[in-house]
């Protein structure tokens, strides 16, 4: 059996690894984007938010006497690397990347929703406040991607039809 605080610490470790993975995925995607400036700008903005989120999670773990999980962090980084490498092989990399980003943001939304409930159950108001600060950023990014998927797709399709233009990134 585990106490609410023990579960909270474990889930904060998961969030730490998740944010490490998010940073790596976002940086790789941003670096490769050449023809979609609005998407690149939004991703770059979210990288900065992600760095702030990592600090909030690190602070929560340190305050609770926990630390990040090297194994979870490494697994997250390997998954992000695999996704980045896999994306380079797809002719529709920008569309698939935007779709994957939307899915990942929704995983983060679920994770922070769980963390908020766990922090509340553990009586940890500082972690609660940190997660309540992060959650709207994840929701905003997911909403932005969902709203812009049609536009990204349309831009890709137009570029894809023109033999003189590169569409994939």
N, C-alpha and C positions, 0 to 999 in steps of 0.2 A: 504494500500500500504506500501511497505517496500523499503528502500534504498538498494543499493548494499552492503553497509557496514553492515546494519542490517541483511541482508540475510547471509553475510559472517560470522558474529558472530554466528548466529544460526547454520550454517553448521559446524563451528569450534566446537560448543558444541556437535554436532552429531559425529564429528571426535574424540573428546575427549572420548565420550562414546564408540565408536567403538574400539578405542585403549585399553580402559579398558577391553572390552570384549575380544579382541585379546590376551591381556596378560594372562588373566585367562584361556582362551581356550588352549593357547600354553603351559602354565605351567602345566595344568592338563594332556595334552597329553604327554608332555615330561616325567612327573613323572611316567606315566604308561608304557612307552616304555621300554622294557627289551631286545628284540631280534633284534632290528633294529638300530644299533649304528649310521649309517650314517644319518638316518632320525632324530634321537634324537639330534645329533650334530647340524644339520641345524636348527631344531626347537629352540634349546638353543641359537644359534646365533641370530635368529630372535626375541627371547624374549629380548635380549639386544638392538637390533634395535628398538623394540617396546617401550622400556623404554625411549630411546632417542627421539622417535617420540612423546611420551606423553609430554615430557618436552618442545619440540618445540611448540606443540599445546597449552600447558598451558601458555607459554611465549606470544604467539600471543593473546590469550584471555585476559591475564592480561594487555598487552599493549593497547588493544582496549577497556579496561574498562568492559569487560565481564567476566563471570565466567562459570565454568562447570555447567551442569544441573544435580542435584542430581537424579532426576527421570530418566533421560536418562542413567546416569551412572549405576543406580541400575537395570534398565531394561536390559542393556547390560550384567551386571554381572549375573543376573538371567538366561538369555539366555545361557551364557557360562556354567554356572553350570548345566543347563538342558542337554546341549549337552554332557558334561563330564559324567554325570550320565548315560545318554542314551547309550553312547559308551561302558560303562562297561558291558552292557547287550548283546552286539553283539559279536558273535563269530569271526567276521571279523573286529574287532575294528580298527586295524591299517589301513586297506584299506579304510574303511569309514571315518576315521579321516583324512587321506591324501586327500581324495576327498573333504571333507568338508573344509579343509584348503585351497585347491585350489579355491574353490568357494568363501570363505571369502576373500582371497587375491584379487580376481577380484572385489569384492564389494569395498574394500579399494582403488583399482586402480581407479574405477569410482568416488569414493568420492573425492580423491585428484585431479583428473582431473577437477571436478566441482569446488573445492576450488581454484585451480590455475586460472581458468577463472573468478571466483568471485573476487579474490584478484586483478587480473588485472583490472577488471571493477571498483573496488573500489579505485584503485590507491594505494593499500597497497603493497609496494614492499617488506617489511619484511615478511609478510605472504606469499607472492608469493615465495620468496626465500626458506622459511621453507618448503612449500608444494612441491616445485621443488626438494628439498633435500630428502623428504620422498618418493615421487612417484617412483623413480628408485629402492628403496629398496623393495617396494611392488611388483613391476614388476619382480625383480630378484627372490623373494620368490615364486611367482606364476609360473614363468618359471622353477625354480628348481623342484617344486612339479610336474608340468606337465611332465618334462623330466624324473623324477624318479618314476612316477606312475607305469609304466610297471615293473620296477625292484622291487618295493615294492610289487606289486601284485605277481610277480613270487616268491619272497622270502616267501610271505605268503602261496602261493599254495604248495610250497615244504614242508614248516613246517606243513601245515595243513594235508598233506598226511601221515606224520610220527606220529604214536600214541605215540611216546616217546618225542615229542616236542610240546611246546605250540606255537601256531601261532598268536593268537589274539593280543598280544602286544609285 
